[in-house]
Amino acid sequence: MAGRPIRLALLGAGGRGRAVLANWIALTDCKVTAVVDPNPEALKAVRDRFGDAVRNAEFVTDLPAWYRRADADIVTIHS
């Protein structure tokens, strides 16, 4: 992984997930590849709060469909 950012996927975009994501973004050189939550409002809250930091992330409501094509070094789970 040397030389490239950690690819991070966030599962669970509620309050706790957003708090953890804020720390990952602030403290690491990570690339957010996916934000997964069945609630579209939680996904919108992540877009609104993190803007450019998640602009290239995939926003997903269907976990099983995402899991089959997941592209991440680390998956954080907050459900």
C-alpha positions in Angstrom: 0.0 0.0 0.0 3.0 2.3 0.2 2.6 5.3 -2.1 -1.1 5.4 -2.3 -3.9 6.3 0.0 -5.8 3.7 2.1 -9.1 2.9 0.2 -11.8 3.1 2.9 -15.5 2.0 2.8 -17.9 3.2 5.4 -20.8 0.8 6.2 -23.4 2.7 8.3 -23.6 6.4 7.6 -25.5 7.4 10.8 -24.1 9.7 13.5 -21.5 7.2 14.7 -20.4 6.4 11.2 -20.1 10.0 10.3 -18.0 10.7 13.4 -15.6 7.9 12.6 -15.4 9.0 9.0 -14.5 12.5 10.1 -11.5 11.1 12.1 -10.3 9.0 9.2 -10.4 11.9 6.8 -8.7 14.3 9.3 -6.0 11.9 10.5 -5.1 9.8 7.5 -4.4 9.8 3.8 -7.5 7.9 2.9 -9.6 7.7 -0.2 -13.3 7.1 0.6 -14.4 4.5 -2.1 -17.9 3.8 -0.8 -20.5 4.9 1.7 -23.1 2.2 2.3 -26.4 2.7 4.2 -30.0 1.6 3.5 -31.2 5.1 4.5 -30.8 7.6 1.6 -31.0 10.5 4.1 -27.9 9.2 5.9 -26.1 9.1 2.6 -27.1 12.7 1.9 -25.9 13.7 5.3 -22.4 12.3 4.5 -22.4 14.1 1.1 -23.4 17.4 2.7 -20.9 17.2 5.6 -17.8 15.9 3.8 -18.2 17.3 0.3 -15.0 17.0 -1.7 -13.6 14.2 0.6 -16.3 11.9 -0.6 -17.0 13.3 -4.1 -15.6 10.1 -5.8 -17.2 7.6 -3.4 -19.9 5.3 -4.5 -23.1 5.9 -2.4 -25.0 2.6 -2.0 -28.2 1.5 -0.3 -27.9 -2.2 -1.3 -25.1 -3.8 0.8 -25.1 -7.3 -0.9 -24.8 -5.7 -4.4 -22.0 -3.5 -3.3 -20.1 -6.3 -1.5 -19.8 -8.3 -4.7 -17.8 -5.4 -6.3 -16.2 -3.8 -3.2 -13.0 -1.9 -3.7 -11.5 -1.1 -0.3 -8.5 -1.8 1.9 -10.5 -1.2 5.0 -14.2 -1.4 5.7 -15.5 0.3 8.9 -18.8 -1.0 10.1 -21.2 1.2 12.2 -24.7 -0.3 12.4 
